[in-house]
Amino acid sequence: MSETAASTDTAALQDAFDGLKAAWSRDGGLDAKTRRATLKKLKSELIARRDDLAAAVSKDFGNRSRHETMGAEVFIPAESIRHTLEHLDEWMEPLEREISWHLQPAKGQIVYQPLGVVGIIAPWNYPVQLALLPLIAAISAGNRVLLKPSEFTPETAKALESLFAAVFSPDQVKIVTGGAELGAAFSALPFDHLLFTGSTRVGRFVMQAAARNLTPVTLELGGKSPAIIHDTFPIKKAAERVAYGKTYNGGQTCIAPDYVLCPRDKVGALVDAIKSHVSAFYPTIADNDDYTSVINDQHHARLRGLIDDAREKGAKIDEINPAGESFSEDSRKLPLHIITGVNDEMDVMQEEIFGPVLPIVPYDSLEDAIRFVNDRPRPLALYYFDRSKKRVNQVLENTTSGGVCVNDTLLHNTQEELPFGGVGPSGMGSYHGLQGFLTFSHAKSVLLQSRLAGTKMLNPPYAGLADGVFRLFIGR
């Protein structure tokens, strides 16, 4: 099916939204039994369809490592469902809250309710994971969901449509497909909450559209996530973990290390170590199914433009192509390019890279590295390599980022107990695990008055008894 044929027009989009709103008005949110049943069914179908999903994702990318799809698109959502089912009863329980002495013996509670109809706009880089994780959170909280996958991954969108049809009824979850025009119309719908994953640039438009309806938003964006290597940390170990984070999914990960801050006298050693590890990971690239392609020609050309711009402005480029292969124009395989001698005039130091291009920036002191990070927009992730607890705390206390992974890359995103989200230009709000349940729930405050309530003493007329009560409460 072509992209055009797969698109949902705006009238059909409105019909899908109206149908979910009608179901909410008629039946409310999903009860605990329905939440559990649909999540269990979703996990079962996800695992059963894993090969079909991997094939669809790979077709959209040109080539996507099957093992990367199994890990990122199947295991992580399945683990999210397992974790959710294990804790859902606990999350749904009303929370008792202490009541101040002057209203005792009244009781206080926080009761969690579904928000209503939730919108989810998923990106192309992890088209299954980043559709399912917010969906799992929204369903755990009892919402009905309208989801739009990326137009860049039409085969995956079809696979998700089939998956959802096998799991959800049409009044629980619906999926709509289309391009930028449909995305704009989607963002303008009066959802009870809207979660968008994508670029900072598009995120601004999404937030503007949502603001017209006062729709609360969760924005999972990106930015230039730095990796800082301390002088005392083994350079080969740091290189291995940075190389993994930068080449996984062809570098097309919102939390991939965007650039590395390296002690000045170890830049050469770091480049050599990264070359060694990447060559071991991928001894060939062109016909290597483990090496993921760039998603489309537009992004491939953009990455080539970043490399060419840096070269023209005086940077040194090291292309890691162990077998010395040539790449056909339609393969979109791009070897990892390490860029040294960078400066802020280069586009590669201004734009989020989102691909296998890695600038290395030298620094002279840890304070200089921290200052470099803080002089730039707050990133979605920060990576710091050091065995010193004191210096780790120094970096944690003096930088702000969505999340941090110490002595590794990417892995904090796999933990359901750790909220995932950005800060400032890298995002707004967070989800995963309990935080996802809370994001898609309304925390309703409830005061349960006691039969023995003494508030009658404060009824008008206020003279006399009320005066005595206030003297007791606030003093003479």
Secondary structure, DSSP 8 states (H G I E B T S, - for coil): --HHHH---HHHHHHHHHHHHHHHHHH-S--HHHHHHHHHHHHHHHHHTHHHHHHHHHHHHS---HHHHIIIIIIHHHHHHHHHHHHHHHHHS-EEE---GGGTT-EEEEEEEE-SEEEEE--SSSTTHHHHHHHHHHHHTT-EEEEE--TT-HHHHHHHHHHHHHH--TTTEEE----HHHHHHHHTS--SEEEEES-HHHHHHHHHHHHTTT--EEEE-----EEEE-TTS-HHHHHHHHHHHHHGGGG--TTS--EEEEEGGGHHHHHHHHHHHHHHH-S--TT-TTS---SSHHHHHHHHHHHHHHHHTT-EEEEE-TT-----TTT----EEEEES--TTSGGGTS---SSEEEEEEESSHHHHHHHHHTS---SEEEEE-S-HHHHHHHHHH---SEEEESSSSGGGG-TTS-EE--GGGEE-EESHHHHHHHTEEEEEEEE--TT--GGGG-SS-TTHHHHHHHHHH--
